[in-house]
Amino acid sequence: MKKVFIKTYGCQMNERDSDAVAAMLCDRGYTLATSERDADVILLNTCSVRDLAEQKAIGKMGLLTRMKRRRSDLVLGFMGCMAQRLGPQLLDRLPKVDLVIGTQKLHRIPDHLDRFLNNGHHPISDIAKEAGSQNAICDHAAPAARPTAFVSIMQGCDMQCSFCIVPATRGAERSRSIEDILAEVRALVANGVKEVTLLGQIVTSYGRGLIPISDSNLPFVQLLENVNAVPGLERIRFSSAHPQGFRDDLIRCFGRLERLCEYVHLPVQSGSDRILKAMCRTYSVDTYRRIIEKLRTRVPNIALSTDIIVGFPGETDADFAATVSLCEEMQYDNVFLFKYSNRSGTPAAAMPGQIPQEEVVRRHHHLWKLTETHAARRNAQLVSRVAQVLVEGEPETKKVEGRLFGRTRCNRLVYFPGTGCHRGQLLDVRITRAKSHTLYGEPAVHSPQSTAH
């Protein structure tokens, strides 16, 4: 049977979608190739959040079409967000592309691929909406059992952030039922998974209009409570939340639900209220600050990360200084820092005051150095402490014999010596060395007096 290779760009949701498509193709009789050179079919799962991500995917496909000149039977396809946004335009731009499949049609890829191979190799583009598509991507491709897994709980987004293309590429919010999600989590645990990350464009909007509030708890909190009760599961994470929906009922979950990890990714985007209003972000800096204060009061050792956009149209020196000041105050464990990317069709693309690229780069570099210093300082405080690490396996790149990696409950990456038999285990590791985003350690006997997260 044909061998398929899937290359993924972008977010965790895209990784999850690629995993599901791979599983469905395997169920259909296809096999997974270990490299592009070994593949009969190459699919690029694309991202549209920034122009650079799209250009990378288009550039990559350009290289693959050269390969197709030597192998005329090679099948090439785009899937995901860029495919949804551009659709048949991609077939016009790159005539050697065979498949363009949008975000609500990913579960149709096996059918489309079969049809392409069996009916004359005619190019196929399918970007139509499909009701119920959020329930169709629930398989997992796992050639070997993995201790961690992504679980998609919803698709789409109803927010109208002025810089964001996601509502156009992912569609309106569509949530899966709690029962379906629990069935998927139980199946994953039965297959050896110890940690799940619940995914959605905005998970705090989960179940809105579908699941009623119960005991003052929003649907997402109800979901967390149910997942927390799944026997055999060790850890729960979620991504990504929105400050607008981060209520006290969710904050109270930390420290109350024993499997919910002490880590929150809460995008702020800017430290300026004026810029937040222009971004249509629906909260103020002070609202965001109060959420963080409540989280840190409830769980003092909680780890925090955020997203920040630098160079949004109209961002003045004072606006940027406010973002710098907020980062100094928050002392994040990790900051995902982005240069503003003009996305055609979004309100921000037509706004006055577009910032010159050289100024965007300068501000980005300044804030990057600052936030890297904060991350390094916070990690350095963990040296000599013991952290509980879920062992994920050997690093995929730069393999060192006898070296394993895993993450702490606070989502810190740790490298340490060990063997493959430790995969999927929770091990105590004493931290011996720290970098901005990486810890190094040695297996240790647990010491309650010096526990790190």
Order of alpha helices (4+ residues) and beta strands (2+ residues): beta-alpha-beta-beta-alpha-beta-alpha-alpha-beta-alpha-beta-beta-beta-alpha-beta-alpha-beta-alpha-beta-alpha-beta-alpha-alpha-beta-alpha-beta-alpha-beta-beta-beta-beta-beta-beta
